[in-house]
Amino acid sequence: MRFQVARAVAVGVLLALTACTPAGGGRTGLMLGRNGHLTVAVAWCDQAPDSMVVYHRSGGELLDQARISGPALQGEKIGFVDLEELPKGWSVTEGDLDLREDRFYKISAFKAGVQLTYGGVTLRAGHKKDLHRDGIVIQYYDDGSEYGYDVKLTQDGLRNAAEEMC
């Protein structure tokens, strides 16, 4: 009887943890878009994201900087949001997009009302100068790196990285 109770509790905990963990929906990266603007690129598997959160680091914590939302991104499983000139239909719903060059930011994409994550991407102080128009920067992490290391991908590379997350 104790074994059955312990097993039931273990299964319940596992289901609760699984229910709270968003499924992989794709991958988020950064690039310089038209006019050299800071642009978020998101590749997805099934459902395109319609929201993003920009966090800034302060005292070792990530704090909300801005929440933005709009219609679901459209494209061949990849879409773009220019953070300096938001696309039609997109708007800041909380905070502001006054991004300073001397701050660390993390940007995450998601689909409202659905538990899907598209990962996040970091923008370090002065990082914009390291972004490119011909490539999308994402981060990979290893055990020794708090902020990850940058990897430059093509649009197809970002789509492939998204498939790995799904």
N, C-alpha and C positions, 0 to 999 in steps of 0.2 A: 504494500500500500504506500509506504514512504517513497519507494522508487517511482511509483506512478504520479504522486504529488510533485516530487522533485522534477520529474520529466515534464509535467504539465506546466509548472512554473517556468522551467527553462524554455519551453516552446513559446509560452506567452511573452517572455522577455525578448526572445529573438524576433517574434512577430512585431512587437512594439518598436523595437529598434529599426527593423526593416521598414515599417510604415512611416517612420519619421525621417528616414534617410532618403533624400530626393534621388530619383533615378538619373542616370546620365542622359542628357539630351543633346550634347554637342560640346563645342569648344569655343572659347573667347580669345581674341587677340587684338593687338593694336597696330596701327599703321598711320602714315601720313596720307590723308585723302587729297581730294582736289584742293587747290589753293594752299597746300601744306597744313591743312587742319588736322588736329588730333581726331582720329576716327577709330571707332570700335568695330571690329569685324567678328561676326559670329557665324559659325557653321553648325548645322543641326542635322539630326538623323530623321526624325519624324515630324516634330512640331517646332515651328519657328518661335523664337522668343518675342515678347512684346514689352518687356520691361528691363531696366538696368538699375543697379545701385552703384554709386561711386562712394567709396569710403576714403577717409584720410587717416593717416597714422598720427596719433598724438599720445605721448607718454607711454608708448608700447601697446596702445589699444587702437583698434580700427573703429572709427566713428563715422556715422553717416554724413556724407557731404551733400549728396543729391540723390533723389530718386527720379527717374525719368520713365515715361511710358508712351506708348503709341500703338498703332496697328501692328499686328504680327509682321515681322520682316518678310520680305519677298525676295525670291531669287532662286537660283539653282542650288538650293540647300546652303546658301551663304548670303548674308546680308550685311549692311553697313549702316552705322549711325555716326554722323559727324557731330562731335561734341561741341564744336565751336559755332556751328550753324545747323541746329537740329532739323532733320527731315520733316516734310509736311506731315502733320498729324501727331508728331512727337512733341512732348512738352515736359518741363520740369514740374513734378507734382509736389516735391518737398525739397527744401534746401536750395542750393545754387551750384552752377557749374563754373564758378570763378576759381579755376584751378591755377595754383601758384607753382612756379618752376622749382621752388625750394622745398616742396612737400613730397611725401611718399603717398601714392594712391593705389587702391585696388578697385578694379571694376569687375562686377559680376552681372551676368545676364540671366534672366529667368522668364518663365511663362506664367503669367498671373493665373491663379486658381488651379494650377497643376504642379505636382511635385516633380519638377524637372530642373536639373542644374546644367548649365553650360560652362561651368568652371569659371575661373576668374583669371585676371591678368594684372600684373603690377606695373605701375608707372613710377619709377624712382625719381627723385629730385633731379632735374636737368635731363631726364631720360628722353624727352621729346627730340632732342638733337640726335639721338641714336636710332630714331625710327626712320623708315624708308617709305617711299611711294611704290616701290617695286616689290615689297615683301611685307609680310605680317609677322609681328613678333609675339611669341607666346613664351611661357616659362615651363620648364621641366624642373622637378625637384629631386634631390637626392638627400640622404640622411644628414649630410654636413652643411646644407644650405638653407638658411631661413627664408630667403627671398627667391630662391630658385636661380636658374641660369637661363638666359635668353636664347631662343632658337628662332631663326628667321625662316618662314615658310612662304610658299606660293599659295594662291587660293586653293589649288588642288591639294596641297599639303595640309592646309587647315581642314579641308573636308575629310581627308584621311585621318587626321588627328581626332576629329569629331567622331568618326566611326569607331575609333578605339575606345572612346569614352562611353559609347552606348551599349 
